[in-house]
Structures are given as structure tokens and as C-alpha cells.
């Protein structure tokens, strides 16, 4: 699982700390979500997520294989972001 961090401003130590804290929060939630919807034999290294730090929104990146996007998208936003706004970047 890979995260692409999207934010405005400089990559300063405070922003780096924010990204680290967000990753520690997001990684277990996303992993539970993936495991609840996919076979445990799935290649989790092929999942990419765009995290907009400013908007506090996680999107499934288009780098993720299309078959996974189709399977996950219907429930992803509600489960991870708390809203049903589309999450494909």
C-alpha cells in the first residue's frame, strides 16, 4: 500500500509530522476495509491512495488496478472519508 501526499505549501518538518500521523491513522483503517472486501491473497502492494492533507480526503489512485477500483469504490468513501463523494483521483 502506497500513499501519495497532496498538500499546499512547503514540505517542512511540521507537514512531514502531519503526514506520518495521518498514515498511522489511515493504514489500519484502510487495511481493515481492504481485508473485509477482498481475498487475503490480494497483492496489497498494488494499492495506491492519494491523501489530500489540506482537505482531509483520501482517494483511490488511478495507479491502483482497475478491477480493485471497481470492487472497492462503492463503499470506500463512506467507510474511509465518512461521505459518499467519489474518491477516484
Short mmCIF file of the C-alpha atoms (twelve columns), coordinates in Angstrom:
data_MODEL
# 
_entry.id   MODEL 
# 
loop_
_atom_site.group_PDB 
_atom_site.id 
_atom_site.type_symbol 
_atom_site.label_atom_id 
_atom_site.label_alt_id 
_atom_site.label_comp_id 
_atom_site.label_asym_id 
_atom_site.label_seq_id 
_atom_site.Cartn_x 
_atom_site.Cartn_y 
_atom_site.Cartn_z 
_atom_site.pdbx_PDB_model_num 
ATOM 1  C CA . UNK A 1  0.000   0.000   0.000   1 
ATOM 2  C CA . UNK A 2  1.390   3.358   -1.052  1 
ATOM 3  C CA . UNK A 3  0.297   6.880   -0.162  1 
ATOM 4  C CA . UNK A 4  0.744   9.965   -2.333  1 
ATOM 5  C CA . UNK A 5  0.625   13.069  -0.138  1 
ATOM 6  C CA . UNK A 6  -1.050  16.117  -1.661  1 
ATOM 7  C CA . UNK A 7  -0.777  19.427  0.184   1 
ATOM 8  C CA . UNK A 8  -0.184  23.100  -0.414  1 
ATOM 9  C CA . UNK A 9  2.871   24.841  0.937   1 
ATOM 10 C CA . UNK A 10 6.317   23.568  1.802   1 
ATOM 11 C CA . UNK A 11 7.388   20.105  2.827   1 
ATOM 12 C CA . UNK A 12 8.513   21.315  6.246   1 
ATOM 13 C CA . UNK A 13 9.010   19.229  9.412   1 
ATOM 14 C CA . UNK A 14 5.511   20.069  10.683  1 
ATOM 15 C CA . UNK A 15 3.929   18.841  7.436   1 
ATOM 16 C CA . UNK A 16 6.078   15.709  7.479   1 
ATOM 17 C CA . UNK A 17 4.887   15.019  11.052  1 
ATOM 18 C CA . UNK A 18 1.261   15.546  9.973   1 
ATOM 19 C CA . UNK A 19 1.701   13.061  7.111   1 
ATOM 20 C CA . UNK A 20 3.272   10.487  9.432   1 
ATOM 21 C CA . UNK A 21 0.448   10.874  11.940  1 
ATOM 22 C CA . UNK A 22 -2.157  10.562  9.175   1 
ATOM 23 C CA . UNK A 23 -0.501  7.458   7.790   1 
ATOM 24 C CA . UNK A 24 -0.525  5.779   11.215  1 
ATOM 25 C CA . UNK A 25 -4.234  6.588   11.430  1 
ATOM 26 C CA . UNK A 26 -5.182  5.648   7.868   1 
ATOM 27 C CA . UNK A 27 -3.160  2.489   7.289   1 
ATOM 28 C CA . UNK A 28 -5.064  0.246   9.761   1 
ATOM 29 C CA . UNK A 29 -8.489  1.615   8.712   1 
ATOM 30 C CA . UNK A 30 -7.765  1.096   5.029   1 
ATOM 31 C CA . UNK A 31 -6.273  -2.339  5.629   1 
ATOM 32 C CA . UNK A 32 -9.366  -3.476  7.581   1 
ATOM 33 C CA . UNK A 33 -11.533 -2.142  4.756   1 
ATOM 34 C CA . UNK A 34 -9.500  -3.995  2.112   1 
ATOM 35 C CA . UNK A 35 -9.485  -7.247  4.058   1 
ATOM 36 C CA . UNK A 36 -13.246 -7.084  4.544   1 
ATOM 37 C CA . UNK A 37 -13.837 -6.832  0.789   1 
ATOM 38 C CA . UNK A 38 -11.002 -8.735  -0.853  1 
ATOM 39 C CA . UNK A 39 -9.361  -12.113 -0.699  1 
ATOM 40 C CA . UNK A 40 -6.481  -12.198 1.785   1 
ATOM 41 C CA . UNK A 41 -4.242  -13.339 -1.075  1 
ATOM 42 C CA . UNK A 42 -4.635  -9.976  -2.854  1 
ATOM 43 C CA . UNK A 43 -1.424  -8.104  -3.624  1 
ATOM 44 C CA . UNK A 44 -1.811  -5.168  -1.232  1 
ATOM 45 C CA . UNK A 45 1.358   -3.532  -2.574  1 
ATOM 46 C CA . UNK A 46 -0.589  -2.669  -5.753  1 
ATOM 47 C CA . UNK A 47 -2.925  -0.310  -3.891  1 
ATOM 48 C CA . UNK A 48 -2.226  3.408   -4.192  1 
ATOM 49 C CA . UNK A 49 -4.032  6.182   -2.367  1 
ATOM 50 C CA . UNK A 50 -3.905  9.946   -2.785  1 
ATOM 51 C CA . UNK A 51 -4.234  11.772  0.514   1 
ATOM 52 C CA . UNK A 52 -5.199  15.430  0.277   1 
ATOM 53 C CA . UNK A 53 -3.900  16.721  3.596   1 
ATOM 54 C CA . UNK A 54 -5.494  20.163  3.195   1 
ATOM 55 C CA . UNK A 55 -8.972  18.761  2.504   1 
ATOM 56 C CA . UNK A 56 -8.506  15.691  4.734   1 
ATOM 57 C CA . UNK A 57 -9.701  13.393  1.964   1 
ATOM 58 C CA . UNK A 58 -8.391  10.001  0.796   1 
ATOM 59 C CA . UNK A 59 -8.846  8.906   -2.820  1 
ATOM 60 C CA . UNK A 60 -8.145  5.638   -4.558  1 
ATOM 61 C CA . UNK A 61 -5.390  6.474   -7.022  1 
ATOM 62 C CA . UNK A 62 -5.742  5.561   -10.679 1 
ATOM 63 C CA . UNK A 63 -2.450  3.664   -10.214 1 
ATOM 64 C CA . UNK A 64 -4.481  1.005   -8.395  1 
ATOM 65 C CA . UNK A 65 -5.532  -1.825  -10.743 1 
ATOM 66 C CA . UNK A 66 -8.943  -1.107  -12.291 1 
ATOM 67 C CA . UNK A 67 -10.525 -4.349  -11.078 1 
ATOM 68 C CA . UNK A 68 -9.801  -3.350  -7.482  1 
ATOM 69 C CA . UNK A 69 -11.100 0.183   -8.005  1 
ATOM 70 C CA . UNK A 70 -14.402 -1.176  -9.342  1 
ATOM 71 C CA . UNK A 71 -14.761 -3.529  -6.413  1 
ATOM 72 C CA . UNK A 72 -13.845 -1.022  -3.679  1 
ATOM 73 C CA . UNK A 73 -15.225 2.284   -4.888  1 
ATOM 74 C CA . UNK A 74 -18.900 1.832   -3.943  1 
ATOM 75 C CA . UNK A 75 -18.111 1.691   -0.198  1 
ATOM 76 C CA . UNK A 76 -14.700 3.342   0.079   1 
ATOM 77 C CA . UNK A 77 -15.709 6.961   0.628   1 
ATOM 78 C CA . UNK A 78 -18.304 6.186   3.241   1 
ATOM 79 C CA . UNK A 79 -16.001 3.809   5.125   1 
ATOM 80 C CA . UNK A 80 -12.802 5.876   4.978   1 
ATOM 81 C CA . UNK A 81 -13.900 9.509   4.486   1 
ATOM 82 C CA . UNK A 82 -17.324 9.374   6.102   1 
ATOM 83 C CA . UNK A 83 -19.048 10.643  2.935   1 
ATOM 84 C CA . UNK A 84 -20.136 9.203   -0.387  1 
ATOM 85 C CA . UNK A 85 -18.394 11.757  -2.618  1 
ATOM 86 C CA . UNK A 86 -16.407 9.984   -5.365  1 
ATOM 87 C CA . UNK A 87 -12.862 9.092   -4.387  1 
ATOM 88 C CA . UNK A 88 -11.061 8.245   -7.605  1 
ATOM 89 C CA . UNK A 89 -8.384  10.860  -8.174  1 
# 
